[in-house]
Amino acid sequence: MRELRGTTTTLTREQPVCRGNPVAMELGSGGGGGRAGLVNTGYWGVSVEAGTRYSLSLYLRVPEGAGPSNATVSLLAGGDEAGGVPLASASFTGLTLQWQRYRAELASSATDHQARLAVLFDGPGRLAVDSVSLVAAANAEQGQAQGLLNPWPFRADLLAALKALQPRFLRFPGGCYVEGDWLRGAFRWKEALGRNEERPGHHNRHGSSRGMWGYWSTDGLGLFEYLLLAEELGAEPVWVVNNGIAHNDQVATRDIWPWEALDGIEFISGPANSTWGAVRAAMGRPQPWRLNFLAIGNEASGAGARGLHAPPAGQHGLPAAAASAAPRHCQWNYLALYSAIKAAHPHLRLIANCHLGDLGPTEIWEYHVYTNPQDLFARRHAFDGATPAGGLIFASEYAVTDGGGQGNLIGAVAEAAFMTGMERNSGGGGAVLAGAYAPLMVNANARPWPTNMLVFDNHRVFGIPSFHVQQLLSRHLGTQLVGTEVAGGAEDWLAASATCQSKMCDEVAVKVVNFSPSQQLVGLRIRGLAAGSLGATGQLLVLGGQQPLDENSFHEPLKVATRTEAISGVAEQFELALPAWSVSVLKLRIVPPAAKK
């Protein structure tokens, strides 16, 4: 954002638009008059498409009544100079001493991914500006159609990419984002309610005393919007609350605030005539959402414990070293919140981030691991032998980050092997409840973390190889496990699992991972099927690439992707060729004896 030549800019707290937004921008023009104004370049350019309509909203006033009587807002073509070619403009008249909200619809005359939005006026005088917003008109109209207080908040292409994953749950608003580097910079759900212009926002700067991930958050994506997203995706919402512990400070249990969590539960699931249910209703959602899962804190078992609840491969449970490194208030803060929440909402299933030992119950505990490809592949056996008696396992954050580039094939294949281990140990007495890759998405122009499932800029998005692994295995999650034996080849570099794809088990999906640099010819044997036999043909879906370090990009978004082919000669025991560094899903039809000829 920058001012036009001859324009002065001042941040002012005089006569704020609203209590949550106490600062506005005041623009001044010199005594000689002339064109003045402010140009916003957006996030690495404002992307507009020819003929597409955009909904503009902003607040304007003339301080002390001394200034212009009108102003213009223009979409300008990209370039280094502020005086670019106008792509669309709207003028507003009748400016007064008091704030007024102005709206207009702009239709761009050309496609430009580096456009800018300018607020302009003719001097001399001063003009105060606040809460300038430009969204696709389709989003504004959808928000109005649904009775929402704000425009529909999701970019269509990013939402479509998330839907393609077919997620079963959405954990929000995140991990470290919930904690903050310091508690004063943690996300506060109550401050992310109401109209967008009423939300104060917060610093999200990594390594500072104010935040975590390196940017200012407007908090336009708040608790309400996350719940909208979960519903739109058909996913179970999993809300994460702060437990009084940040990366660098914490509060004693006597000062813990259980009402923050209780108020949030009421906001989510309370009736529209309750205190916080009424706030939700005023935002356009009178009917409550259903909340079944709530996580108390994030990575609270020790500062810097990036591998929370993730012992070396081959071990299960929380190592003593991690428990001893836990912040001193971790366990008691958890128990204070657990007791208050369970007393009010006994149906909720609560997720722990602390090693509690004998101090209290653990229904579900989180397992986080960020590591290298070889280690994550070895962790395909991490949950073997684990039982639900010690609490179900929620592997809510895992990814290859060391040696994974910015998302490469070898990392994705290792993650797939880890996922087969989770699948083998879920249901039927297994301890694994669910798992989730993290982080979910990142802007290509600002990557504070090496691997992120979806990469986007202001008009494009692509999935890294991990996205395609998640999509492939999510679509074949199945309903129950099927016994599978994989023999031959380099067995130490193979991983497998299999599931029925319906309760009738009329189709089986066999997932096989080859974590080696050469093709493997393996024998597959399917065990434990109901009466019937396998059809003679099947469908094979294979994710792979040319080299283990292959990555996708905006220019080659499907360099690593899934291909499909038909196979024949299927029997209860048969051979399958697995390409190097690959993830294969074999879909086999079960034919009842009466149907066989």
C-alpha positions in Angstrom: 0.0 0.0 0.0 1.3 3.4 -0.9 0.1 7.0 -1.3 0.1 9.0 -4.5 2.8 11.7 -4.8 1.9 14.7 -2.8 -0.5 12.8 -0.5 0.1 12.6 3.3 -1.0 9.7 5.4 -1.8 9.6 9.1 -3.2 6.9 11.3 -5.9 8.5 13.5 -8.0 7.4 16.4 -10.4 10.3 16.1 -14.0 9.3 15.7 -13.5 5.5 15.0 -15.9 3.6 12.8 -16.6 1.2 15.7 -15.1 0.0 19.0 -13.4 -3.0 17.6 -11.7 -0.9 14.9 -10.3 2.2 16.6 -7.8 3.3 13.9 -8.5 4.8 10.5 -6.3 6.2 7.7 -6.4 10.0 7.1 -5.3 11.2 3.7 -4.2 14.8 3.1 -3.6 16.8 -0.1 -1.3 19.7 -0.2 -2.4 23.3 -0.5 -1.9 23.2 -4.2 -4.7 20.7 -4.7 -4.4 18.1 -7.4 -5.1 14.4 -7.4 -4.5 12.6 -4.0 -5.1 9.2 -2.7 -4.0 5.8 -1.6 -3.2 2.7 -3.7 -3.4 -0.9 -2.3 -1.6 -3.6 -4.2 -3.3 -6.4 -2.3 -1.5 -9.6 -1.5 1.1 -9.6 -4.3 -1.4 -8.0 -6.7 -5.2 -7.8 -6.9 -6.4 -10.4 -9.3 -9.4 -9.5 -11.5 -11.0 -11.2 -14.5 -12.5 -9.4 -17.5 -16.2 -9.1 -17.2 -16.3 -10.4 -13.6 -18.3 -8.3 -11.1 -16.7 -7.3 -7.8 -18.5 -5.9 -4.7 -16.9 -2.9 -3.2 -17.5 -1.6 0.4 -15.7 1.2 2.3 -16.2 3.9 4.9 -15.5 7.5 4.2 -15.7 10.8 6.0 -14.3 14.4 5.8 -12.5 15.3 9.0 -13.8 18.6 10.5 -15.9 19.0 7.4 -12.9 20.4 5.5 -12.2 18.4 2.5 -13.5 17.0 -0.8 -17.2 16.4 -1.3 -16.6 13.3 -3.5 -14.2 10.5 -3.9 -13.5 7.8 -6.5 -12.4 4.2 -6.1 -10.7 2.6 -9.1 -9.3 -0.7 -10.1 -6.0 0.2 -11.8 -4.0 -2.0 -14.2 -0.8 -3.3 -12.7 2.5 -1.5 -13.0 5.0 0.5 -11.1 3.2 3.9 -11.3 0.2 4.8 -9.3 -1.6 6.3 -12.3 -2.3 3.1 -14.1 -5.1 2.6 -16.6 -8.5 2.3 -14.9 -10.2 -1.1 -15.3 -13.3 0.0 -13.4 -14.3 3.0 -11.3 -17.1 4.2 -8.9 -17.6 7.7 -7.6 -19.2 8.6 -4.3 -20.7 12.0 -3.5 -22.1 13.7 -0.4 -19.2 13.1 1.9 -19.8 14.5 5.4 -18.2 14.8 8.8 -19.7 11.5 9.9 -18.7 8.1 8.7 -20.8 6.7 5.9 -20.6 3.3 4.3 -20.5 3.3 0.6 -21.0 0.4 -1.7 -20.6 -0.2 -5.5 -20.2 -2.9 -8.0 -17.1 -2.9 -10.2 -16.8 -4.9 -13.4 -13.2 -5.2 -14.7 -12.7 -4.4 -18.4 -9.6 -6.7 -18.6 -7.9 -9.6 -16.8 -5.0 -8.5 -14.7 -3.5 -10.5 -11.8 -1.4 -7.5 -10.7 -4.1 -4.9 -10.5 -4.4 -2.4 -7.7 -7.3 -0.7 -5.8 -7.0 3.1 -5.4 -9.0 5.5 -3.3 -8.7 8.9 -5.0 -9.9 12.5 -4.5 -9.2 16.0 -5.7 -7.5 18.3 -3.1 -7.0 20.3 -1.2 -8.3 18.9 2.0 -8.4 15.7 4.0 -10.2 12.4 3.6 -10.6 9.6 6.2 -10.8 6.0 4.9 -11.5 2.8 6.7 -12.5 -0.9 6.1 -12.0 -1.0 2.3 -13.2 -4.3 1.0 -13.4 -5.8 -2.5 -14.8 -9.3 -3.0 -16.3 -11.2 -5.9 -19.9 -10.2 -6.3 -20.8 -13.9 -6.3 -19.5 -14.1 -2.7 -21.4 -11.0 -1.6 -24.6 -12.4 -3.2 -24.2 -15.8 -1.6 -23.7 -14.3 1.8 -26.9 -12.2 1.4 -28.8 -15.2 0.1 -27.9 -17.2 3.1 -28.7 -14.4 5.5 -25.0 -14.0 6.6 -23.7 -10.9 8.2 -20.7 -10.9 5.9 -20.0 -12.1 2.3 -19.4 -15.8 1.7 -15.8 -16.0 2.9 -14.3 -18.7 0.7 -12.5 -18.5 -2.6 -14.2 -20.8 -5.0 -11.0 -22.6 -6.3 -9.6 -23.2 -2.9 -12.9 -24.5 -1.6 -13.1 -26.9 -4.6 -9.7 -28.2 -3.8 -10.6 -28.9 -0.2 -13.8 -30.6 -1.3 -11.8 -32.8 -3.6 -10.1 -34.3 -0.5 -13.4 -35.5 0.9 -12.3 -34.7 4.4 -14.1 -36.4 7.3 -13.2 -33.7 9.9 -11.7 -30.2 10.1 -9.5 -29.3 13.0 -9.5 -25.5 13.6 -8.3 -22.9 14.0 -5.0 -24.7 14.0 -2.2 -25.7 16.3 0.4 -23.1 17.1 -2.0 -20.4 15.9 -4.1 -21.2 18.9 -1.2 -20.9 21.3 0.7 -17.9 19.9 4.4 -17.3 20.7 3.0 -15.4 23.7 -0.5 -15.6 25.1 -1.2 -11.9 24.3 -0.8 -12.9 20.6 -2.9 -16.0 20.7 -6.1 -16.2 18.6 -9.2 -15.1 20.5 -12.4 -16.4 19.1 -14.6 -13.7 20.7 -12.7 -11.0 18.9 -13.3 -12.6 15.5 -17.1 -12.3 15.6 -19.5 -9.8 14.0 -19.0 -7.8 10.9 -15.6 -7.9 9.3 -15.0 -4.2 10.0 -15.7 -4.8 13.7 -12.9 -7.3 14.2 -9.7 -5.8 15.6 -7.4 -8.5 14.2 -4.1 -9.6 15.7 -0.4 -9.9 15.0 0.6 -13.3 13.8 4.3 -12.7 13.5 6.7 -15.5 14.1 9.4 -14.9 16.8 7.9 -11.7 18.0 6.1 -10.9 21.2 2.9 -10.6 19.2 2.2 -13.6 17.1 3.2 -16.8 15.3 3.3 -17.1 11.6 4.6 -13.9 10.1 1.6 -11.8 9.1 -1.2 -9.6 10.4 -4.4 -11.5 10.7 -7.6 -9.6 10.0 -9.5 -12.4 11.8 -12.0 -12.4 8.9 -11.7 -16.2 9.2 -13.0 -16.7 12.7 -14.9 -19.4 14.6 -18.1 -18.8 12.7 -16.4 -19.1 9.3 -14.5 -22.3 10.3 -17.9 -23.8 11.2 -19.3 -22.7 7.9 -16.4 -24.4 6.2 -16.7 -27.6 8.1 -20.4 -27.8 7.1 -19.7 -26.9 3.5 -17.1 -29.7 3.4 -19.4 -32.2 5.1 -16.7 -32.6 7.7 -16.9 -33.1 11.5 -15.8 -29.9 13.3 -12.9 -30.3 15.8 -12.5 -27.1 17.7 -9.1 -26.4 19.5 -9.2 -24.1 22.5 -6.3 -22.4 24.2 -5.4 -24.1 27.5 -3.5 -21.1 29.0 -0.2 -22.1 27.5 1.7 -20.4 24.7 5.2 -21.1 23.4 6.9 -18.7 25.9 4.4 -18.1 28.7 1.5 -19.7 30.6 -1.0 -19.0 33.2 -1.4 -20.8 36.5 -4.4 -23.1 36.9 -6.1 -20.7 39.4 -6.2 -18.2 36.6 -7.5 -20.5 33.9 -10.6 -19.3 32.0 -12.9 -22.3 31.4 -15.7 -19.8 30.5 -14.0 -19.0 27.2 -14.4 -22.6 26.1 -17.9 -22.9 27.6 -19.0 -19.7 25.9 -17.6 -21.0 22.7 -19.5 -24.3 23.0 -22.7 -22.2 23.5 -21.9 -20.1 20.5 -21.5 -23.2 18.4 -24.3 -25.4 19.7 -26.5 -23.4 22.0 -30.1 -22.3 21.2 -30.6 -19.0 19.4 -32.1 -17.5 22.6 -29.0 -18.2 24.7 -26.4 -15.5 25.3 -23.8 -16.7 22.7 -26.3 -18.6 20.6 -28.0 -15.2 20.0 -24.6 -13.8 18.7 -24.4 -16.7 16.3 -28.0 -16.1 15.2 -27.3 -12.4 14.6 -24.4 -13.5 12.2 -26.9 -15.4 10.1 -27.1 -18.9 11.7 -30.0 -19.3 14.1 -29.8 -23.1 14.0 -27.0 -24.6 16.1 -24.2 -26.7 14.8 -23.4 -30.1 16.4 -20.0 -30.3 18.2 -18.7 -33.7 19.2 -15.0 -33.2 19.5 -12.9 -30.5 21.3 -9.2 -30.4 21.7 -7.7 -28.7 24.9 -4.5 -26.9 23.9 -1.9 -27.8 21.3 1.6 -29.4 21.8 1.4 -28.6 25.5 3.7 -31.3 26.6 6.9 -29.2 26.3 8.2 -26.1 24.6 9.5 -27.0 21.2 8.1 -30.5 21.4 7.5 -30.6 17.6 7.1 -34.3 17.7 4.4 -34.2 20.4 3.5 -37.7 21.5 5.8 -39.1 18.8 8.4 -41.4 20.3 11.1 -43.0 18.1 9.7 -45.4 15.5 8.8 -48.8 17.0 7.8 -47.3 20.3 4.3 -46.4 21.5 3.2 -43.8 24.0 4.7 -40.6 25.4 8.4 -40.9 26.3 9.2 -39.9 29.9 11.5 -37.1 28.6 8.5 -35.4 27.0 6.4 -35.7 30.1 9.2 -34.2 32.3 9.6 -31.3 29.8 5.9 -30.3 30.0 5.1 -26.8 31.2 4.4 -26.9 34.9 0.7 -26.0 34.5 0.0 -28.3 31.5 -1.7 -31.1 33.4 -3.7 -29.1 35.9 -4.9 -26.6 33.3 -6.1 -29.5 31.2 -7.9 -31.0 34.1 -9.5 -27.7 35.1 -10.9 -27.3 31.5 -11.8 -31.0 31.2 -13.8 -31.0 34.4 -15.7 -27.7 33.6 -16.5 -28.8 30.0 -17.5 -32.4 30.9 -19.8 -31.1 33.7 -21.7 -28.9 31.2 -21.4 -31.1 28.1 -20.8 -34.7 29.0 -21.3 -35.9 25.4 -18.2 -34.1 24.2 -15.1 -36.2 23.4 -12.1 -34.3 24.7 -8.6 -34.5 23.2 -5.6 -34.2 25.4 -2.2 -32.6 24.6 -0.7 -33.3 28.0 0.8 -36.5 29.5 -1.6 -37.0 32.4 -0.4 -40.3 33.8 -2.6 -41.2 36.7 -3.8 -37.6 37.2 -7.0 -38.0 35.1 -8.7 -39.6 32.2 -7.4 -39.5 28.6 -10.2 -40.1 26.1 -8.2 -39.1 23.0 -4.6 -37.9 22.8 -2.8 -36.1 20.0 0.2 -37.4 18.1 2.2 -34.9 16.1 5.3 -35.7 14.0 7.3 -33.7 11.5 10.3 -35.7 10.3 12.2 -37.1 7.3 11.0 -39.6 4.8 12.9 -42.6 6.1 11.7 -42.0 9.7 8.1 -41.5 8.8 8.1 -44.6 6.6 9.5 -46.6 9.6 6.6 -45.2 11.7 4.1 -47.3 9.7 4.4 -49.7 12.7 4.2 -47.0 15.4 0.7 -48.0 16.5 1.0 -51.7 16.1 -0.2 -53.4 19.3 -1.7 -50.2 20.7 -5.2 -50.6 22.3 -7.9 -48.0 23.1 -7.4 -48.7 26.8 -4.8 -45.9 27.0 -6.9 -43.5 25.0 -7.6 -43.3 21.3 -4.9 -41.7 19.1 -5.6 -38.6 17.0 -2.6 -38.1 14.7 -3.7 -34.5 14.0 -0.4 -33.2 12.5 2.0 -35.2 10.5 4.2 -34.5 7.4 7.6 -35.0 5.9 9.4 -31.6 6.4 13.0 -32.6 6.5 14.1 -33.8 3.1 10.6 -33.1 1.7 11.6 -30.0 -0.3 8.6 -27.9 -0.8 6.5 -31.0 -1.2 8.1 -33.9 -3.1 7.3 -37.4 -4.2 9.5 -39.3 -1.7 7.9 -37.4 1.2 4.4 -38.1 -0.1 5.2 -41.8 -0.4 6.5 -42.0 3.1 3.3 -40.3 4.4 1.2 -42.9 2.5 3.1 -45.7 4.3 2.4 -44.0 7.6 -1.2 -43.8 6.7 -1.5 -47.5 5.9 -0.2 -48.1 9.5 -2.9 -45.8 10.9 -5.5 -47.6 8.8 -4.4 -51.1 9.9 -4.7 -49.9 13.6 -8.1 -48.3 13.3 -11.4 -49.9 14.2 -11.8 -53.5 15.3 -9.9 -52.9 18.5 -7.3 -50.6 17.0 -6.3 -47.4 18.8 -6.1 -44.9 16.0 -9.2 -42.6 15.7 -8.1 -40.3 12.9 -5.2 -38.6 11.2 -4.6 -35.3 9.4 -1.8 -33.9 7.3 -0.6 -30.4 8.3 -0.4 -27.6 7.4 -3.3 -27.3 5.0 -2.4 -24.4 2.7 0.0 -21.6 2.1 0.5 -18.5 -0.2 3.3 -19.2 -2.6 4.7 -15.7 -1.9 5.1 -16.3 1.9 6.1 -19.8 3.0 7.1 -19.9 6.7 6.8 -23.7 6.6 8.5 -26.0 4.0 5.6 -28.3 3.0 2.0 -27.3 2.7 -0.7 -29.5 1.1 -2.2 -26.7 -1.1 -0.1 -23.8 -2.6 -1.9 -20.8 -4.0 -1.4 -17.3 -5.2 -4.0 -14.7 -6.0 -5.6 -16.6 -8.8 -4.1 -20.2 -8.9 -3.8 -23.2 -6.7 -2.1 -26.6 -7.0 -1.6 -29.6 -4.7 1.8 -30.9 -3.8 2.2 -34.7 -4.1 1.0 -35.1 -0.5 -2.3 -33.6 -1.6 -2.7 -36.3 -4.2 -1.8 -39.0 -1.7 -4.4 -37.6 0.8 -7.0 -37.4 -1.9 -6.3 -41.0 -3.2 -6.4 -42.6 0.2 -9.3 -40.5 1.6 -11.5 -41.6 -1.4 -10.7 -45.3 -0.5 -11.0 -45.1 3.3 -13.5 -47.9 3.5 -15.7 -49.2 6.2 -13.8 -52.2 7.7 -10.4 -53.8 7.4 -9.6 -56.7 5.2 -6.6 -59.0 5.8 -3.8 -58.6 3.3 -0.5 -60.3 2.8 2.3 -58.8 0.6 5.2 -61.0 -0.2 8.2 -60.9 -2.5 10.2 -57.9 -3.6 12.1 -55.8 -1.0 9.5 -56.4 1.8 11.3 -54.0 4.2 10.4 -51.2 1.8 6.7 -52.1 1.4 3.6 -51.1 3.3 0.0 -52.2 2.8 -3.5 -52.1 4.1 -6.9 -53.0 2.7 -10.6 -52.2 3.4 -14.1 -53.0 2.3 -15.5 -50.0 0.5 -19.1 -50.6 1.7 -20.8 -52.4 4.6 -21.8 -55.1 2.1 -18.1 -55.5 1.2 -18.9 -55.8 -2.5 -15.6 -54.0 -3.3 -12.2 -54.1 -1.7 -9.5 -51.4 -2.0 -5.9 -52.6 -1.4 -3.3 -49.9 -0.7 0.3 -50.8 -1.4 3.3 -48.5 -1.0 6.7 -49.0 -2.6 9.2 -46.9 -0.8 12.2 -48.0 -2.8 14.1 -46.8 -5.9 13.2 -49.8 -8.1 10.1 -51.6 -9.3 8.9 -54.4 -7.0 7.0 -57.4 -8.2 5.0 -58.6 -5.2 2.5 -61.3 -4.5 -0.8 -60.2 -3.0 -3.1 -62.4 -1.0 -6.5 -61.1 0.2 -7.8 -62.9 3.4 -11.0 -62.9 5.4 -13.5 -62.0 2.7 -17.1 -63.1 3.1 -18.5 -65.8 1.0 -17.8 -65.1 -2.6 -14.7 -64.5 -4.7 -12.8 -61.7 -6.4 -13.8 -60.7 -9.9 -11.2 -61.4 -12.6 -10.7 -57.7 -13.4 -10.0 -54.6 -11.3 -8.9 -51.0 -11.4 -5.5 -49.8 -10.4 -4.8 -46.2 -9.4 -1.1 -45.4 -9.1 0.5 -42.2 -7.8 4.1 -41.8 -8.9 6.7 -39.7 -10.8 10.0 -39.9 -12.5 12.3 -39.0 -9.6 11.9 -39.1 -5.8 12.5 -35.4 -5.6 9.9 -34.5 -8.2 7.6 -31.6 -7.1 4.4 -30.0 -8.5 4.2 -26.4 -9.4 1.9 -23.8 -11.0 3.5 -24.6 -14.3 3.4 -28.4 -13.8 0.6 -29.0 -11.3 0.2 -32.7 -12.2 3.9 -33.6 -12.5 3.2 -36.0 -9.6 -0.4 -37.2 -9.8 -2.6 -40.3 -10.0 -3.1 -42.3 -13.1 -5.7 -45.1 -13.6 -5.5 -48.4 -15.5 -7.4 -51.6 -15.8 -6.0 -54.9 -14.8 -7.0 -58.6 -15.4 -6.1 -62.0 -14.0 -7.2 -61.1 -10.5 -7.4 -64.0 -8.0 -7.3 -64.4 -4.2 -3.5 -64.6 -4.7 -1.8 -62.8 -7.6 1.2 -60.7 -8.6 1.4 -56.9 -9.0 4.2 -54.8 -10.3 4.8 -51.7 -8.1 6.7 -48.8 -9.7 9.5 -47.2 -7.8 8.5 -44.5 -5.2 4.8 -45.2 -5.7 1.4 -45.5 -4.0 -1.0 -47.9 -5.5 -4.7 -48.5 -4.8 -6.1 -51.7 -6.3 -9.9 -51.7 -6.5 -11.3 -55.2 -6.7 -15.0 -56.3 -7.1 -16.4 -59.1 -4.9 -18.6 -61.5 -6.9 -21.1 -63.6 -4.9 -21.0 -67.3 -5.8 -24.5 -67.1 -7.4 -23.3 -64.5 -9.8 -20.3 -66.5 -11.1 -20.7 -68.5 -14.2 
